[in-house]
Amino acid sequence: MSKVWICQNKTAGTPLYLIQQQINVYSLEELCYYLYQNAEAIEETFFDEKLLLWLEKELGLVNLCEKLRTGLAQGKDGFWCMLVLLWESGYYTKEELKKVKTIITQIIKAKPEERKKLQADRMLQEGRYKGAMWEYLQLLNLSTDKMFESKLWHNMGTAYAKQFLFQRAAQCYKKAYELGDNEESRQQYLLATAYAEGQKLEENRVPFREEQLRQVREQEDIWRYEKEVYQRLEQLVEEYMRSE
């Protein structure tokens, strides 16, 4: 996240140890940050009496714990607890909470490997490319489903493309297309290949203007740089596909 959080609640004397991540958290803010960033990987069993006792005794959140216990007694699930905690932290907007609700809906229907992919997909969307690629590779080593593997390779290609590593992106998209016969993978393969090969456009075509792109990048205007590059790519893929 790009924003700075100022902890307004009490800090725990004894931290809550998160076994999966092997880290300690000392505040409600840290706990909520963990929940938000790892929503796809959280199990319902995470929201147990041990967690409630820590919130109650270490952070003094008696009213919050009473609300959570009442909800659980009424049949609410752990994911409801997650949303309550995120809301009570006061750091997340309605849009961010809506995003988490969407993730939870997907989680309920997903298999374990699909949940891991959801987590990697969110890393990809948030620009955490290395983390996403690591998760995709782990899933590829375990998967025996060609269609699922195709999706993994496609997203690996996107992670490379976002880093302007177009040759590697093209290889991933090609593998995705070979496994899944997906037209989008084919088009992305052509697009990445076109740029990787540095095709020169013929008469009446728009030039690359590489010098201009270099200057934009040196100005550290990454958003503009990415926009400029992908405008070029859209033009290139049209020409490349026509030449097939």
C-alpha positions in Angstrom: 0.0 0.0 0.0 1.2 3.5 -0.7 -0.4 5.2 2.2 1.1 5.6 5.7 -0.8 4.3 8.6 -0.7 5.9 12.0 -1.6 3.4 14.7 -4.4 5.0 16.9 -5.2 1.9 19.0 -3.3 0.3 21.8 -0.1 -1.7 21.0 0.1 -5.2 22.4 2.6 -6.1 25.0 2.5 -9.7 23.8 2.2 -10.0 20.0 0.0 -12.3 18.0 2.2 -14.8 16.2 1.0 -15.6 12.7 2.3 -19.1 11.9 1.7 -19.0 8.1 3.7 -15.8 7.7 6.0 -16.4 10.7 5.6 -12.8 11.9 4.3 -11.0 15.0 1.6 -8.3 14.9 1.3 -5.8 17.7 -1.8 -3.8 16.8 -5.2 -3.8 15.2 -3.8 -1.9 12.2 -1.1 -4.5 11.6 -3.6 -7.3 11.9 -6.0 -5.6 9.4 -3.1 -4.9 7.0 -2.2 -8.6 7.1 -5.9 -9.6 6.5 -6.3 -7.2 3.6 -3.1 -8.2 1.8 -3.6 -11.9 2.3 -7.4 -12.2 2.1 -7.2 -15.1 -0.4 -5.1 -17.2 1.9 -7.0 -16.7 5.2 -8.8 -19.7 6.5 -12.1 -19.4 8.5 -10.4 -21.1 11.4 -8.1 -18.1 11.8 -11.0 -16.3 13.6 -11.1 -18.3 16.7 -11.2 -17.7 20.5 -7.4 -17.3 20.6 -7.6 -14.3 18.3 -10.5 -12.8 20.3 -8.7 -13.2 23.6 -5.7 -11.5 22.1 -7.8 -8.6 20.8 -9.6 -8.4 24.2 -6.7 -8.7 26.6 -3.8 -7.2 24.7 -5.6 -4.4 22.8 -8.5 -3.8 25.1 -11.1 -4.1 22.3 -13.8 -5.5 24.5 -16.8 -4.1 22.6 -15.4 -5.4 19.3 -14.8 -8.9 20.7 -18.4 -8.9 22.1 -19.7 -8.0 18.6 -17.6 -10.8 17.0 -18.6 -13.4 19.6 -22.3 -12.5 19.1 -22.0 -12.8 15.4 -20.3 -16.1 15.6 -23.0 -17.4 18.0 -25.6 -16.3 15.5 -24.0 -18.4 12.8 -21.8 -15.8 11.1 -18.7 -17.2 9.5 -15.0 -16.2 9.8 -15.1 -14.1 6.6 -17.8 -12.0 8.2 -15.3 -11.5 11.1 -12.7 -10.3 8.7 -15.0 -7.7 7.2 -15.9 -6.5 10.7 -12.3 -6.1 11.7 -11.4 -4.3 8.5 -14.3 -1.9 9.0 -13.5 -1.3 12.6 -9.9 -0.4 11.8 -11.2 2.7 10.0 -8.4 2.6 7.4 -10.3 1.0 4.5 -12.7 2.7 2.1 -16.0 1.3 1.0 -14.5 0.4 -2.4 -11.6 -1.5 -0.7 -14.1 -3.4 1.5 -16.2 -4.1 -1.6 -13.0 -5.6 -3.2 -12.5 -7.9 -0.2 -16.1 -9.0 -0.4 -15.6 -10.0 -4.0 -12.5 -12.0 -3.1 -14.4 -13.7 -0.3 -17.2 -14.7 -2.7 -14.6 -16.3 -5.0 -12.8 -18.0 -2.1 -16.0 -19.8 -0.9 -16.3 -21.5 -4.3 -12.6 -22.0 -5.0 -10.4 -25.0 -4.6 -7.1 -24.6 -2.7 -5.0 -24.1 -5.8 -7.5 -21.6 -7.2 -7.2 -19.7 -4.0 -3.5 -19.5 -4.4 -4.0 -18.3 -7.9 -6.4 -15.6 -6.7 -3.7 -14.4 -4.3 -1.1 -14.3 -7.1 -3.5 -12.5 -9.4 -4.0 -9.8 -6.8 -0.2 -9.4 -6.5 -0.1 -9.0 -10.2 -2.8 -6.4 -10.2 -1.1 -4.4 -7.5 2.3 -4.5 -9.2 3.9 -7.0 -7.0 5.3 -8.9 -10.0 8.0 -11.0 -8.4 5.7 -12.3 -5.7 3.0 -13.1 -8.3 5.5 -14.9 -10.5 6.8 -17.0 -7.6 3.3 -18.1 -6.7 2.5 -19.0 -10.4 5.7 -21.1 -10.6 4.8 -22.9 -7.4 1.4 -23.7 -8.7 2.8 -24.9 -12.1 5.0 -27.4 -10.3 2.0 -28.9 -8.6 -0.7 -28.7 -11.3 -1.7 -31.5 -13.7 -4.6 -29.5 -15.2 -3.7 -28.1 -18.7 -6.4 -25.4 -18.7 -5.4 -24.2 -15.3 -1.7 -24.2 -16.3 -2.6 -22.2 -19.4 -4.1 -19.5 -17.2 -0.9 -19.5 -15.0 1.4 -19.2 -18.0 -0.8 -16.4 -19.4 -0.6 -14.4 -16.2 3.2 -15.1 -16.0 3.4 -13.5 -19.4 1.5 -10.5 -18.2 3.9 -10.1 -15.2 6.9 -10.1 -17.6 5.2 -7.7 -20.0 4.4 -5.3 -17.2 8.2 -5.2 -16.5 8.8 -4.7 -20.3 10.5 -8.1 -20.6 8.7 -8.8 -23.8 10.8 -11.8 -25.0 10.0 -13.8 -21.9 6.4 -12.6 -21.9 6.1 -13.9 -25.5 7.4 -17.3 -24.4 4.9 -17.5 -21.6 2.0 -16.5 -23.8 3.0 -19.0 -26.4 3.0 -21.8 -23.8 -0.4 -20.6 -22.5 -1.8 -20.8 -26.1 -0.3 -24.2 -26.7 -2.0 -25.5 -23.5 -5.3 -23.7 -23.6 -5.9 -22.7 -27.2 -7.0 -19.3 -25.9 -7.3 -16.5 -28.5 -6.3 -13.9 -25.9 -3.1 -15.7 -25.2 -2.4 -15.8 -28.9 -3.0 -12.1 -29.4 -0.8 -11.3 -26.4 1.9 -13.6 -27.8 1.8 -11.7 -31.1 1.9 -8.4 -29.3 4.8 -9.2 -27.1 6.7 -10.8 -30.0 6.1 -7.7 -32.2 7.7 -5.5 -29.6 10.5 -7.9 -28.7 11.5 -8.1 -32.3 11.4 -4.4 -32.7 9.6 -4.5 -36.0 10.0 -1.4 -38.1 6.8 -0.1 -39.5 6.5 0.5 -43.2 5.2 3.6 -45.0 2.1 5.2 -43.5 2.7 3.5 -40.2 3.5 5.3 -36.9 7.2 5.1 -35.8 8.3 3.8 -32.4 9.8 7.1 -31.3 12.2 5.3 -29.0 14.1 8.4 -28.1 10.9 10.1 -26.8 10.1 7.0 -24.7 13.6 7.0 -23.3 13.2 10.6 -22.3 9.8 10.0 -20.6 11.3 7.1 -18.7 14.3 9.2 -17.5 11.8 11.7 -16.2 10.5 8.9 -13.9 7.0 9.3 -15.3 6.3 5.6 -15.2 2.5 5.8 -15.7 3.0 7.9 -18.9 5.9 5.7 -20.0 3.7 2.6 -19.7 0.8 4.3 -21.5 3.1 5.3 -24.4 4.6 1.8 -24.8 1.2 0.1 -24.9 -0.1 2.6 -27.5 2.8 1.5 -29.7 2.1 -2.2 -28.9 -1.5 -1.8 -30.0 -0.4 -0.5 -33.3 2.2 -3.2 -33.7 0.0 -6.1 -33.0 -2.5 -5.0 -35.7 0.3 -5.0 -38.2 1.8 -8.2 -37.0 -1.5 -10.1 -37.1 -2.2 -8.8 -40.6 1.2 -10.2 -41.8 0.4 -13.7 -40.7 
